[in-house]
Amino acid sequence: MRHGLLLALALPACTTAASAARAPFAISAPVDLGAIATFEGVVHYEARRPTLQGASQALESRPARFVEVVAEDAEHRELSHTATDAVGHFALQAPTRTASLAVFAHVTRDGSDIRVSAQADGSVTHALRASHPDANHAIDLVATDAAVDGIAGAFHIADTLLTGLDATRAWTGQTLPPLVVYWGRGVTTEWSFYRGERPAHSGRFCLELLGGSPGRQRSTDTDEHDEGIILHELGHFVFDRLSSNSSTGGSHPTGSLIDPGLAWEEGRATWFSSAVRRDPHYQDTIGMEPEGSLRIDHDLEHATPGARGIGNEMSVSDVLWDLIDGSEGYVDEDRDGVAVTPAVLMRAMMPWRDQASAYPALGTFLRLLTEGETPTVRRDELIAMLERTHEPTGMVPRDDRDDWPTNLVVPGVVGGKIDGLTNPAPSGGRARPQNGFDALRVFRVQMTGRGWLHLEMVIDGSGGQTDHTDIDMELRDHRGDLIVAARGSARRETLGRLLEPGFYYVYVRDGGQGNRANFELRARTNLLPSP
């Protein structure tokens, strides 16, 4: 962390607010900047809490912790900079004729680096500026949640993410790469999600958070004050970097059982959010009270009625919460009988990052906890916990033969059924052709050497829409990324691909808006001679 005044001998060509926070100011000829003075003050931001009628009308003043403070000249070039402390206080030396103090929504602390930007490429950091500061008086800077730009939201996001990264480091001992958040009031209107590494191979990762429709903060979905949502998206980043990924993405409604890999990733991100906040209530506000509402109001401590299982993301989040409640002061109203710490669960997930065959669902993790000479949880204790909390005990496989996804030995053949048509779905909830639990089947295939993988699927039906037997086949890698797909409308579909050694995943799924058919899948390999 850098401090003090920088006065050198060349004038750099700095043009943007983002570069103003990076590049030192310098002088090519004598310029009277005035005497050097100490500017001292405190930075706060306004925050809102969730209520049943949306984000609260009431505002809370919170310190902007560990954010960058820059003394600027009239062209927004940096003269000196420092950072606030844990209570938002700062002091820096700069010329008395400093044109402005800029406080950036940029946090650097203990290896964590978080920046909030209104630009998709992260090029310009949100900043709060005070013109012509007076070194003779204490400076009180407040980022407000005004309807126009809501600059407070940028600081709330940065502070919330810092809390999450601090918890991650405490639990795992790991410091994560730099993180940029793309957010702006009335700018980011699509959704909140983890975007991955942006740009590719840059070592910098990105979240996008909803900023609501322009001029409509009171009635549209904005997430800058939804700490649960912010930390949920951070959870995806944390697990992507420290663990595995078995999600192919897509929407994930809570009213039906879905792809177990997607349910696992979404559910454990929700659990991470609640574990960081030490609060089982996971909420997403739309608008502000009194005319707002809650898009999500989920209590991890009390199960929601409906179909439960490894395809229910709420089962995932709730079971993970039940594993930690009762430990380290986490609330445990249901007295479920198991209490392990978040650190234990996080560290149990981490070896999957380097395990080639890792493609987990909730059942995979529950089995992992019960294995070994000194299991984290005894199987009988886990079964008793699930019974007490009204979760299906069949979620705990006895060995990998009962696990998800199904192992397909090559060469080999396996049969199955796809049903995205029957409503309600056979497993419970409404039919969901896109990624419902019944509308897809997933198989793990191992390539023991470099060579060709050949897949053939034969459908019991025409394979088209006339009789609702349109079924597709996809080949994905161990991170869930699509390699190649067969999306025809014939009874027989084939795939062939030259692959490196490793584990791959074959998805057989509904190919339209509702199909139902039995299928047979055959797999064989043609390995190439070793060089």
N, C-alpha and C positions, 0 to 999 in steps of 0.2 A: 504494500500500500504506500503510495507516494505522498509526500507532504512538501509544503514550502513554495517559495517563489522561484520561477524559472525565468532568467533573463540571459539570453545567449546572443549570437551575432548574425543570424540570418532570418529572413521573414518567410516562413513556409506558406504555400498556397493552400490554405484551409478554407473550405467553402461551406460545409454543412455543419449542422448542430452535432451530428455524430462525431465528425472529425474534430470538432472543437473540444470534445471531451478526451481526445487522444493526443493531439499534437501540441508540443510546448510552444508557447509564444516566444518570439525572439525579435531583436531589433537590429536593423542594418545601419542605422544612423541614430545619433542622439535624439531621443524623444522624451519630452517631459511628461512622465506618467505620474508625477507627484511622489510624495514620500511613501514609504512602505508602512502599512498599518495592519492591524489584526482585525479581521471581520469575524464576529462570533455570534452564534445564534442557535436556533433549534428549528427542525423541520417536522411537521405533522401532516397526516393525511386523514381525510374523512372516510369512514367505513360504515357499511350497513349490514344488518343481520337478517337472516331469513325469518319470515313470519308466515302464518297460514294464508295471508293475503298478499304475498309477494315480499320483495325487499322492504325493510323497515323504513318508515318515514324518519325515524330518529337516526341521527348521525352520531358516530363515536369518533373522537379524536384519538389517533394512535401515532406513536413516533415512527418516522421513516428511518428504519434502522439500516446502518451500513451502506447508505446510498452515496453516490458520488456527487460532490459539490465542487463547482468550477467557477473561478473568477474569470470573467471574459472582458475583452475590449469591445469597442463599438461594432466590430465586424464578427463578433461571436468567436473570436480566437482565444485560446486558452492562455491565461496569465499564470495561474497556479491552481492547484486542486488538492482536495483532501476527501475524507469520507466522514459521514456522521457516525456516532457511536450507538450503543444499544438503546439510548433514550432519545435519539435524534439530534443530539448536540454536535456542533461542529465549530472549529476555529481554524482560520487559514490566514496567511499573510499575503497581501496583494497591494498594488498601488492604490493610493487613496482615490484616484480618479477611475477606478474600475467601473466599467459601464453597466455591468450586471453580474449577478450571481445566478448560476444555473444549477438546479438540482436535477440530476438525471435518474430515471427509473432504472438504475444499473447498480446491482449489488455484487460486490466481490468480498468474500469472507471465507477463510479456511479452505481455499481451493475452489469454492463454488463461485460460479460466474453466471449471473442472471441479468438479462436485458429485456425490456418491454418496448416494442416498437409498433408504430402505426403503419409501417411499410412491410410488405410481404417478405422482402429480402433482408429485413432487419437493419437497414442502412441508417435510419434516423431514430434515435432513442427519444422516448417521451421525456420532456423536460419542463420543469417549473422555473420561471425566471422572475427575478426581482431587479428592477432597474435602479441604477444609481444608489447602491447600498451605502449606508452611513456607518462608518467604523466607530463613531462615537456612541452608538446606541445598539442594544441587543436586537438582533434580527429575528423576527418570528415569521416563518414561512409556512403557509398552509396550502396543501393541495386539496382543492374543493371538489365536491361531486356535482358541480354545476351541470345543467342539462346539456350544454353545448358540447364540451369535450370531455367532461368527467375525468379530468387528469388524475383525480384521486384514485381512480380505478387502476391505473398503471402501477402506482405505489402499493396498493393493496395486493395486486397480483404478485409483484416482486417479493413483498414481505411474506406472503403465504407460501410461496415456493421456497424461500429460504428456510422457513420452518420445516417443510417437507424434506429438503436436502440435509438439514441438520439431523433430523430423525434418521434418515437413511444412513448417514455416516455413523451415527451412534449405534445403530443396529448391525451394520455390516462392515464397518471400518473402511468403506469405499467412498472415494470422491468422484463425482461424475463429470463428464465433459461440459463445456459451456452450453447454455440453454438460452435461446431467444424465444420470446413470446410475441406472436403477431396478434395485436389487439388494438382496437380503436372504437370509441363510441360512434355508432352509426357507420363504421367502416367494415368490420368483420361481421358479416350477416349470414354466413352459411351454416356453421355448426362449431362446436368445440371438439377438437381432436388432436391427437399426437401425429405430427407430420413426419417424424423420423429425421434423418440426417439431411440438412439443407444448407448449402448445396452438397451433392454427393461427394464423399471423401474429404469433406472440409473439417471433420471433427467437431462440428457445431450442430446442435439439434434444435428442433423447433416444435413449439406448441402453438395452436391457434385457438383463441377463445372468443366466444360470441360477444359482440359489442352492441347488438340490437339494431333495429331499423332506425334510419336517420330521424332524429327529432322525436323518437317515440320511446324513450326510456321507461316511461310510466306504464306502458302496455305491452312491450315486446321483451323477448328473452335476452337478457344480458347476464354474463357470467362473472364479471369482474369482482362482484361482492359475494359470489357463491363459493365459499372456501371449499366446500365438499367437492364441487365440480373441478375447481382448479387443481386440487390435490389428486383427484381421480385421474385427470390427464397426466399429471406428473407421475402417477403410479405406472402408467404405460411406459413412460420414458425410463423409469427406474428398472422395471422388469425387463425391458428390451435390452438395457445395457448390462444388467447383472444376472439375468436368468435366461429364459427361453421365450419363444413366441409360437403359439399353436393356433393363432387366429387368422382366418382369411379375410376378416373385416366384415363390413356390412352392418345394417341396423340390427338392434337387439331388443325387441319389445319384451317387457317382463311378463306378458300374459300368456306366453307359450314356451314350450321347451325348444331350445335351439341347438345348433352345432355345439357340441361339448367343448371344443377348443375355443370358440368365441365366448361361450359362457364363462369359461375359466379365466380368460384374459380380462373380460369386463368385470367379473365378480371380484377377482383379486385386486383390481385397481380400486374398486369401491371399498374393499376391506382396508387397503393401504390408506385411503383417505380418512376413514374413521379411526384407524389405529393412530395416525399422526395427530388427529384432533382430539383423541381420547373420548370420542363421542359416537355412540351407535346410530345417531340420527343422520341420515344422508338425504339432503334436500337440494332441489333445484328450483329457484324462483323464476317466475315470469312476471315482469312488471313490478310495480310498487304498490304497497298498501295505500288505500283500502281496495283499489280495483284490481290488484294483481292476484296471483294464485301460485300454487306449487305444481310444477310439472312432475316432480318426483318427491315423495315423502315416504322414505323407507327407513324402518327401524330394524337394524341388524340384530337387536336383542330379542325381537319378537317376530316369529315367522309369519309371513303373509300367506293366507289360504290359497290353495290351488296346487297345480301339478308341481312336484318338487323332484330334484334329481340332478345328475351331473350336467344336464342341459339347461338348468335354470340358474341364471347368473345370481339370483338372490339366494339360492341354496349355497352357491360358492361363497359369497360374501358373508352370509350368516354363519356357516359352518366355521370359516376361518375366524370370525369374531368369537364364536363360542369356544374355540380352542384357546384364545388369549384372555377372555374375560375371567376375572378373578385373579389375574396376575398383575403385579405392579400398579394396583389401584384401579384397573379397568372394571367398569360396572358389570356386575354379574347377578342380574335379577332372577334368572331362571335356575341358578345353582346347578349348572350342567355337569359338574364334577371333574372337569379338565381345565387346567390353567397353566399354559406355557407362554413364554414371553414372545412379543413380536420379533425380537432378534433371533430367537430359535427358529421361527417359521421362515423368516427371510433367509437365514443362512442355510436352511434345508433346501430352499429353492435354487440357491446360487450354483451348485454344481452342474445343473442342467445347461448352463451357458457353454460348457466345454464337453458336453455329452452328445455325441453325434446322433443318438437315437431318441433324444428328448423331444417329445411332442405331447405334453401332458394335458390332462383334464383333472377335474377335482378328484376323481377316483384314483388316479395315478398318485396324487400327492398324499391322499389318505393312506394308501397302501405303503408308500414310502415311510410315513411316520411310524408305522407299526413293524417295520422290518429291522433286522439286525439283532445282535446279542443284547444291546441295550437300547430298545426302541424309545423314541420320543414319547409315544403314547402306546400303552398296551392295547391290543385289538379289542379285548373285552371292555376296556374303559371307553374306547372310541365308539363301539357299538352302543353302549349304555348312554353315551352323550347324545348320539343321533336319535335314539328312542325317546329320550327325555325332551328333545327339542323338536320332535315330530318331523324328522328327516328320514328318508328311506335308508335302511341299513344296507341294502343291496348296493349302495354307492361304493362300498369298500370291497374291491376285488381281492381274492385270495392270492392270486399270482398274476403274472403278465398275460396269461391266456384269457383272463376275464377282463382285461383292461381295455381302454379305448386309446388309440384306434386298434383295429383288429390286425394282428400280424398275418401277412400273406407270404407263405414260404414259396420261393421261386426255384424251379418251376412249380406251379400249383394252380388250383382252381377253387373258387369260392362262389357261393350263391347268396342272394339277398333280395330284399324288396325295398322299393322306393315308394313313398306315399306322401305326396304333397297335395292330395285331392280330398281325402276324407276329412270332413269337418263336423264335429271336433276331431282333432288328430288322434290317432290311436294311443299316443303316449300322454295325451292331455292337452288342453288348451286349443286355440283355434289353429286351423291348418295354416302352414307357412311354407309355401313352395320355395321361397328364396334360400333359406338356410335353416329350416325347421329340423328338429331332431329326427323326424320320420322321413324327411324329404332328402336325406343324404346318408351315405355310408362312407366310412373312411378306412383305408387299408394301408398298413406300413409295409414297404418293400425294401429289402436290403440288396444293394449292389456290392458284391464282394470284390469286384475288380472293375477296371474300366471296360465299358462295352455297351451293347445295345439292350435296352429294355423294351420288350414287345408286349403290348396289352391288347386284349380282345374282349369286347363285351357283347354278349348276345342277349337281346331283350325279348321277353315273352309278350309279343304284340308287334304292331307295325313299326314302333319307334317314332311315330309321328303324333300329330295333334288330333287326328281323326278319332282315335280310340283312347286318347289321353295316356299314351305310353312313351312320350318323348323324354328320354333320359340321356344325360350328358356325362362325359368322363373328363376329369382333369388330372394332371400330374403336377405336384407341387414339391418344393424343396423343404428342408427341415425348419425354415422360418415361415412357412406358409405362403411363400411367393409362388405365383403361377409360372410354370415352365412351358407347358403346352396343353391344349384342350382339344377334345373331339366333341363338336356340338352339332352333329348331323341330325337327320330325322329318319334314319333307316334302322332296320332291325338289328343290324350288326355294325359296330363301330370299333375302330382300331386306332392305336397310337404306337409310334416307335420313336425312340430318342436315344442318342448317344450320351451316356452319362459317366461321370466320374464315380469312384467308389464312395459309398455312403448310404444314407437312409432317405427314402423318398416316400411320398404319400399320394395315394390314388383316391380321388373323390369321385364317387358315383352319385349323381344328384338330379333332382327334378330339372328338366330342361325348359320349362315354361312357366305358366301361371297355374299349374295344378295337374299333376300326372301321377299315375299309380301303375306299377308294373314290377313283376319279378325279373331278375337278371342273373346271368352267370358271367363271372369275370375270370379270365385266364391270363396268367403272367408267365413269361419265359425270358431268359436272357441269352445273349450271345456275347460272351466275354472275349475281348481281344487279347492276343498273345502279349506277354510282358516284353518290353523293349530289351 
